[in-house]
Amino acid sequence: MTALRQLRVIALLEGISFLLLLFVAMPLKHLAGLAVAVRVAGSVHGILFLLFISALFRAASERDWPARRSLLAFGASLVPGGTFALDRLLKREIEGLSPAEREE
């Protein structure tokens, strides 16, 4: 799997886990007293966030991204739904690659 595809998949999973943490687990904790929901969702999100950072570093290194682009991608992971906007940019970049580059 190419670095961009890997980043795209992990970014989507991380974004979904972030939204679940904020809009499902947090309300369950505060409205229903189920603190375990945040513990579980938070742990999953934490692991996915670390995988996202790793995949971002790999993609940025392999594609020679400028620091600004890497920082914007990182910033997208801090905003709820931001990784979905990043996904559109990554998809366009993947589509712009040659067929040989897509398979690497």
C-alpha positions as CSV (number, residue, x, y, z in Angstrom):
1,M,0.0,0.0,0.0
2,T,1.4,3.4,-0.9
3,A,2.1,5.9,1.8
4,L,-0.7,8.2,0.5
5,R,-3.3,5.4,0.5
6,Q,-2.2,4.3,4.0
7,L,-2.5,7.9,5.2
8,R,-5.9,8.2,3.6
9,V,-7.3,5.0,5.3
10,I,-5.8,5.8,8.7
11,A,-7.0,9.4,8.5
12,L,-10.6,8.3,7.8
13,L,-10.5,5.8,10.7
14,E,-9.0,8.4,13.0
15,G,-11.6,11.0,12.0
16,I,-14.5,8.6,12.6
17,S,-13.0,7.6,16.0
18,F,-12.7,11.3,17.0
19,L,-16.4,12.0,16.1
20,L,-17.5,8.9,18.0
21,L,-15.5,10.0,21.0
22,L,-17.0,13.5,20.9
23,F,-20.6,12.8,19.9
24,V,-21.3,9.3,21.3
25,A,-18.9,8.5,24.1
26,M,-18.8,11.9,25.8
27,P,-22.6,12.3,25.9
28,L,-22.8,8.7,27.3
29,K,-20.3,9.6,30.0
30,H,-22.0,12.9,31.0
31,L,-25.7,12.0,30.4
32,A,-25.8,8.3,31.3
33,G,-22.8,8.0,33.6
34,L,-21.0,5.5,31.4
35,A,-17.4,6.6,31.8
36,V,-16.3,3.3,30.3
37,A,-17.5,4.6,26.9
38,V,-14.9,7.4,27.0
39,R,-12.2,5.0,28.2
40,V,-12.8,2.6,25.3
41,A,-13.4,5.2,22.6
42,G,-10.5,7.3,23.9
43,S,-8.1,4.4,23.8
44,V,-9.1,3.4,20.3
45,H,-8.8,7.1,19.1
46,G,-5.4,7.5,20.8
47,I,-4.0,4.5,19.0
48,L,-5.5,5.7,15.7
49,F,-4.1,9.1,16.3
50,L,-0.6,7.7,16.8
51,L,-0.9,5.6,13.6
52,F,-2.1,8.8,11.8
53,I,1.0,10.7,12.9
54,S,3.2,7.8,11.8
55,A,1.5,7.6,8.4
56,L,1.6,11.3,8.0
57,F,5.4,11.3,8.6
58,R,5.9,8.5,6.1
59,A,3.8,10.2,3.4
60,A,5.4,13.6,4.0
61,S,8.9,12.1,3.8
62,E,8.2,10.0,0.7
63,R,6.4,12.7,-1.2
64,D,8.8,15.5,0.0
65,W,5.9,17.6,1.3
66,P,6.8,21.1,2.5
67,A,6.5,21.6,6.3
68,R,3.4,23.8,5.8
69,R,1.5,21.0,4.1
70,S,2.5,18.5,6.8
71,L,1.4,20.9,9.5
72,L,-2.0,21.6,7.8
73,A,-2.6,17.8,7.6
74,F,-1.7,17.5,11.2
75,G,-4.1,20.4,12.0
76,A,-6.8,18.6,10.2
77,S,-6.6,15.8,12.7
78,L,-7.3,18.2,15.5
79,V,-10.5,19.6,14.1
80,P,-13.7,17.4,14.2
81,G,-14.3,16.4,10.6
82,G,-11.0,17.8,9.5
83,T,-9.6,14.5,8.2
84,F,-12.6,14.2,5.8
85,A,-11.4,17.4,4.1
86,L,-7.9,16.0,4.1
87,D,-9.3,12.9,2.5
88,R,-10.4,14.9,-0.5
89,L,-7.0,16.4,-1.0
90,L,-5.3,13.1,-0.6
91,K,-7.7,11.5,-3.1
92,R,-6.9,14.2,-5.7
93,E,-3.1,13.7,-5.1
94,I,-3.5,10.0,-5.6
95,E,-5.5,10.5,-8.8
96,G,-2.7,12.7,-10.1
97,L,-0.1,10.0,-9.8
98,S,1.1,7.9,-12.7
99,P,-0.2,4.3,-12.7
100,A,3.3,3.1,-11.6
101,E,3.4,5.5,-8.7
102,R,-0.1,4.4,-7.5
103,E,1.0,0.8,-7.2
104,E,4.2,1.4,-5.2
